[in-house]
Amino acid sequence: MKVLFICGLLLSTATGLVAQAQCPPTGVAVQVLGSGGPFAGTERASSSYLVWVEGRARVMVDVGGGSFVRFGEAGARLSDLRLLAISHLHPDHVTDLPGLLWLSDFRREEPLRLVGPSGNEQLPSLPSFLTRLFDPDRGAFPLLSGTLGGPARGVLLDPFVVDVEVREPRLVLQEPDLEVYALPVHHRNIPALAYRVEVQGLSVVFSGDQNGKEARFIEFSRDATALVMHMAASPSSTSAVLLDRHAPPKIVGQVAEDASVGQLILSHFYAHDNPDDLEAGLAEVRSRYNGVIHVSTDLACYPLR
């Protein structure tokens, strides 16, 4: 019965929308490349997402371990991306960046906008992080110095830094058919961002890792077509430190309800999450949010209309 309960939530929704393994060639969709967290497992890559527009992957959010493979499996092309958005610099959100950018100058010619947070005493800012990776003299991957305008390989990056001390939404990409905003959120002491993608009158919000205590996040997510939110499986099975970094199920459900989002996509599950804990967590989410809930898996694609 428990297995059926979980599978039912995974495969069906109140509106009849069902996750697909491949995104459709038309319309707007959000695809989960990596639905896992920082621990290795057999089924989930670490955090990564795509927003598809008319058959092209236009926005990528996070590039955690395994997402490089999932990116290829999804049929996405680097040349189609308008933005690569990084929520924060924990390894499970950014590990595959060098792999994605290796030989990237073979795949595209125009610079790639890369957005990420400013730094603090815990983690470097996005520019410092990129320098440590790709600087031609001091970087870990000098063969990718072209990403910073150096002499070697790599498509040129167009870094955009969001100051996490300014806790207001920030427009980070504006094109005739696409706008993306970033908002600093609370992930304990780690500089972290949430993102909102607006396209064709639809909107997708990516919570990133956060504890759900950022007051502005409700308004940031208001009336979103879909909210992709990371969740600690169950408060009874997680430490106080983890719950200070990740929103517990009741908070996730309350955020979705208060923001009046159209559907809620749960993600960032740990490999060791117990099915019983997941079922209990889903029940808590459902106790606060009455809308459509998806339990994401890698490569699941959710058309938004």
N, C-alpha and C positions, 0 to 999 in steps of 0.2 A: 504493500500500500504506500509506503514511504517513497519507494522508487517511482511509482506511478504518479505521485503527487509532484515530485520534482520534474519529471519528464513532461507532465501536463503543463506546468508553468513555463517550461523551456520551449515547447513546441506550439503552444496556442496562446492567443491573446483575446481580450474582450472585443477587439475590432476585427478579428479575423486575419490580421496580418501575421505572417509566419516568416521566421528567419530563413534566409536562403544561403547556400554555400557560395554562390556567385552573385555579384550585384547585377541588376538589370542594366541594359544598354541605354535606357532612358530614365528621366526623372532624377530625383535626389535620394541618396541612401547613405547610411552610416554602416561601416563594416568594422568588426572587431578583429584585428590581426592577432593581438595578444590579450587574453582574458585572465592571465595569471599574475602572480606577484613575484617576490624575490626568491622563492624556493623552486628548485628544479622538480619537474614532474614529467609525465609521459604525454600529456594532452594539451597543456597550456603554455604558450610562449608568454613572456613578460609584456608589460603594458604597451599597447600600440593600437592606433585607430586610423581609419581613412574616412573621408567624406567624398563620396562619388557624385559627380554632376554630369548628367548626359553621357554616361559610360566612361568618364575619365576621373581618375583619382586626383582631386584638386587640393585637398588639405590632409596632411598627415599629422597626427598628434602623438607624440612620444615615439621612441624607437628602441624599446627594451629588447633584451636578449631573445632571439628567435624571430623577431619581427622582420629581419632581412629575408629569411626564408618565406615567411607568410606573405610578405610584400610580393614576392615572385609568384607564389601559389595563387594569390588573388588576381593576378593578371595586371597589376598596376605597373605604370611606367614612370620613371623618374622625370622624364621630359614633360609629363602632364602636371606635376605638382606646382602649385602657386605658393605654397607655404608649408614649412616644416615647423611645428610648434612643440616646444619642450616644456613640460609642466614643471619639472625640477630635475636636479642632477644626481639623484640616486641611481645606482647602476641599473636597476630593473626598469628604468625609464629612458635610458640613453646609451646603453652598452653597444648597440649595433650601429651607432652613427658612423664609425669609420668604415664598416663593411658596406653600408649603404652608399657612402661617398667614394669608395674605391673605384677608379675608372669611370667616375660619374661624368667626366668631360667627354666620354664616348657617347653618353646617353642624352646630354643636353648641352646647349651653348649659353643660354641666358643664365644670369645669376639666380640663386635660390634664396628666397627670404627665409631666414632662420630666426625664430623668436624664442627667447628664454628669459629667466629671471636675473636680477642683480644678485650679488653675493653677500655673504656675511662671514663671521668667524668660523662657521661650520663648512661652508662650501664656496668655491670661487664664483665670480660672476660669469655669465655666458662668454664674454670675450676672453677672459682669463682661461676658462676651460678650453676654448678652441685653440688658444695659443699653446697651452700645455700639450695638446694633442698634435697640432699640425704645423707649428713653427718650424721653418727650414733648418734652424740651428739647434733649437732646444726641445723640439717637440718629440713626442713618442712615435709619431708617424710623419717624418719629414717628407716622405714620398707623396704625401697628400698636401703639401704646402700650397698647391694651386688653389685650394679652398680659401686661403687667406691672401691670395694675390702673389704667392711665391712662384718659384720657377718649376715646380714639379706638377704632378697630376692633380686632378680634382676640379669639379665645377666651382666657380667663384661663389662664395657665400655672401649674403647680404644680411649681416647680423642686426637684430633689433632687440634692445634690452629693455625690459620692463622693471622699473624701480618698485620693489616690493614694499618699500616704506610709504609709498603713495597708494593708499588703499581705495582707489577709484578705478572704474573700468577704463581701459586704454585701447584705442583703435590701433591695431597693429598691422592690418592689411585692408586696403580699400581699392577695389576694382569695380568697374561698371556692374558686374554681376555677382560680386562676392565681397563681403565684409567680415572681418574677424576681430573680436575684442578679447582682451585679457584682463583678468582680475586677480590680484594677490589673495591667497587663501591661507588658512592656518594649518600647517603640517608640522606641529610642534615647533622646533627651532630651525626648520629648513625653509629657505626661500622657495615658494611654490606658487603656481599660477593655475587658474581655471581658464577655459576658453569658451567663447560663444561664436559659432559660425552662422552667418545669415546669408541665405542664398535662395533665390526664387520664391520669396515670401515665406520660407521655412527656416527653422533654426534648430541647431544642435548645440547643446552645452556639454562640455567635458569637465567634470569636477576635478580631475586629477586626484592626488592623495590629499585629503584634508579631513579635519575632525568635525566639520559641519558647523563650526562656531563663528564663521565669518558672516556678520549680520547682512552685509551687502550681497551675499551670494543668492539670497532668495529673490531679490529684485533682478539680479543679473540673469537668473534662470526663468524669470517670469514668462509664462505662456509659451515656453519652448516646445517645439514639436516633439523633441526627444531630449531626455537628460541621461547621459552616461555617467553613472556614479559608482565610485569605489566604496566597498563596504567591508567592515570587519564582520566575519561570518556570524558570530554570536557573542554578545558580551560575556556569557558564562564561560566561554572557552578562550578568551583572549586576555592579555595582560593589560594593566593600567597604562603602560607605556604605549602599547599598540593602539588602545582606544584614544589616547591623546593625539595620535597621528591619523587614525582612520575613523570615520563616522560609524557608530553602531547602527544596527538595523532600524531602530525606532527613529533615530535622527534622519537617516536616509529617507524613510517613508514620510516623515514630517516635512522635510525640505521639499520633496516632490509634490506633496499635497498643498503646502503653502504657496509654492510657485505656480501651481496649476499647470503642470507640464502635461503634454499629451500622452507620453509613454516614458517608462523608466527602464533603462537598460543597466542591469547590475553587472559589475565586472571586478577585476583585480582579486580573484580568488587565490588562496594559497593552496599549494599542492597537497598539504596535509589536512585541509579542511574536512571535517567529518560530515557525512551526509546528514546525520541527525542535527548537527549544528546549523547546517545550511537550511534545513527544513524549518528549524526554530527561528532562524533569522528571517526567512521569507515570511513566516507568519507574523513576525513583528513589523516588517515593512508593510504588509497588507493591512495590519491593524491601524495604520496611519494614512495609507495612500490607497485610494479606491480605483486608480486608473490601471492602465495596461502595464504589466511587468514582464520583462524578459530576463532570463538567466543566461548570460552570454556564454558562448563557446568560441574558440578560435575559428576565424573565417566566416562566422555568422554575419549575414548582411540583412539589414533592416530597412526596406524601402520606406520613405517618409510620406509618399503618396503614390 
